[in-house]
Amino acid sequence: MTAATRVAIAVVESAGRLLVGVRPKGTVLAGKSEFPGGKCEADETPRSCVVRECREETGLVVVPRQHLMTVTHTYDHGTVELHFWKCALAPDVPDLAKPTDPFRWVDFEELQTLDFPEANRSVLAMLVRTTAIIVVDHGSRRQASNDMLLQATQNFVSQSDYTIVEPAHMELAQPDIATAFRKCVERGANRVIVFPYFLSPGRHWTEDIPSLVAAAAKPFPEVEWLVTAPFGLHPDMSAIISDRIAQCLRNASTGGLGCDVCQGTRRCELYSNPPAAEPR
């Protein structure tokens, strides 16, 4: 039985994109998409091989970061043992540096449309990002406030393309961030984006939420995560403020039932202090 040919494959990521080429005409699997890589020399480790092959094929210097997997596959032309290594560009190489043709940078969405050889199927399944969203607020002892986050999350689901969305409270109520994160992973996510349902970037955003998310993610090393900015000075904020003022003023002026926040609380009413008594 012929021994499998050792091949080292570099999965190079930069600024959210991957380095991909096309196998040239006249070669085995011509026209198929491929990551940079090639046969290991007799005295060469796969880790060293990906560095050499990347430099020779793409002109870029990379640093191996993590061994992703080893796959043995038999084609009509022989058996290959593919060693996939996740790599980054060397520190002195700028993000998305131009590689030698036919290699180019592709995003993860395009990656799913490319025609790779069959032996790449397992690593592609690992790389394709299934993104989940966690919408997190502070949490309250008042159930009505917690219910409002749930409604906001449901509204977001109905109006976005994300299918995995979970609410979470930083403290005082359930579900907490750890519970929401675990639910996202159980639903198939390998990327979790946490949106702080806060107005301003205070300590909760700079310290508390990132710390809680890091702890929640610790049992899932294969899952990447990000805490986004809060609402802040979003360009639509002025329109939201104007809309809320107009809505509440209209309800107060016409005896309406109130807005979605203050309905039933008698808050959408105009008040005035009685005139001060004239001195005797």
Long-range contacts (C-beta under 8 A, 24 or more apart in sequence): 2-78, 2-79, 3-79, 4-72, 4-78, 4-79, 4-80, 4-81, 5-39, 5-78, 5-79, 5-80, 5-81, 6-39, 6-40, 6-46, 6-81, 6-83, 7-37, 7-38, 7-39, 7-40, 7-80, 7-81, 7-82, 7-83, 8-37, 8-38, 8-40, 8-46, 8-47, 8-49, 8-50, 8-53, 8-82, 8-83, 8-85, 9-35, 9-36, 9-37, 9-50, 9-82, 9-83, 9-84, 9-85, 9-120, 9-123, 10-35, 10-36, 10-37, 10-50, 10-51, 10-53, 10-54, 10-62, 10-64, 10-85, 10-87, 11-35, 11-68, 11-84, 11-85, 11-86, 11-87, 11-123, 11-127, 12-36, 12-54, 12-58, 12-60, 12-62, 12-87, 12-88, 12-89, 13-86, 13-87, 13-88, 14-88, 14-89, 14-95, 14-96, 14-97, 14-105, 15-95, 15-96, 15-105, 16-107, 16-108, 17-96, 17-105, 17-106, 17-107, 17-108, 18-105, 18-106, 18-107, 18-108, 18-111, 18-127, 19-54, 19-58, 19-60, 19-99, 19-103, 19-104, 19-105, 20-103, 20-104, 20-105, 20-106, 20-111, 20-114, 21-57, 21-58, 21-99, 21-102, 21-103, 21-104, 22-102, 24-102, 28-75, 28-77, 29-75, 29-117, 31-115, 32-115, 32-116, 32-117, 33-114, 33-115, 33-116, 34-116, 34-117, 34-120, 35-84, 35-120, 36-103, 37-82, 40-83, 46-83, 46-85, 47-85, 49-83, 50-85, 50-87, 51-87, 54-87, 57-100, 57-103, 58-99, 58-100, 58-103, 59-99, 59-100, 60-89, 60-90, 60-93, 60-97, 60-99, 61-89, 61-90, 61-92, 61-93, 62-87, 62-88, 62-89, 62-90, 63-87, 63-88, 63-89, 63-90, 63-91, 68-123, 68-126, 69-122, 69-123, 69-126, 71-119, 71-122, 71-123, 73-118, 73-119, 75-117, 75-118, 75-119, 80-119, 82-119, 82-120, 84-123, 126-190, 126-222, 129-190, 129-191, 129-224, 130-164, 130-188, 130-189, 130-190, 130-191, 131-162, 131-164, 131-189, 131-191, 131-192, 131-193, 132-162, 132-164, 132-165, 132-166, 132-184, 132-185, 132-187, 132-189, 132-191, 132-192, 132-193, 133-160, 133-162, 133-164, 133-165, 133-166, 133-192, 133-193, 133-194, 133-195, 134-165, 134-166, 134-167, 134-168, 134-177, 134-180, 134-181, 134-184, 134-192, 134-193, 134-194, 134-195, 135-165, 135-166, 135-167, 135-168, 135-195, 135-197, 136-167, 136-168, 136-169, 136-170, 136-177, 136-180, 136-194, 136-195, 136-196, 136-197, 136-209, 137-168, 137-169, 137-170, 137-196, 137-197, 137-198, 138-169, 138-170, 138-171, 138-172, 138-198, 138-204, 139-169, 139-170, 139-171, 139-172, 139-173, 139-176, 140-169, 140-172, 140-173, 141-172, 141-173, 146-173, 148-261, 149-197, 152-197, 164-188, 164-189, 168-194, 170-204, 170-208, 170-209, 170-212, 176-212, 177-209, 177-212, 177-213, 177-216, 178-212, 178-215, 178-216, 180-216, 181-213, 181-216, 181-217, 181-220, 181-225, 182-216, 182-219, 185-220, 185-223, 189-223, 190-222, 190-223, 190-224, 191-223, 191-224, 191-225, 191-226, 192-217, 192-223, 192-224, 192-225, 192-226, 193-225, 193-226, 193-228, 194-225, 194-226, 194-227, 194-228, 195-228, 195-230, 196-227, 196-228, 196-229, 196-230, 197-230, 198-230, 198-231, 199-230, 199-231, 199-232, 200-230, 200-232, 201-229, 201-230, 201-232, 205-229, 205-230
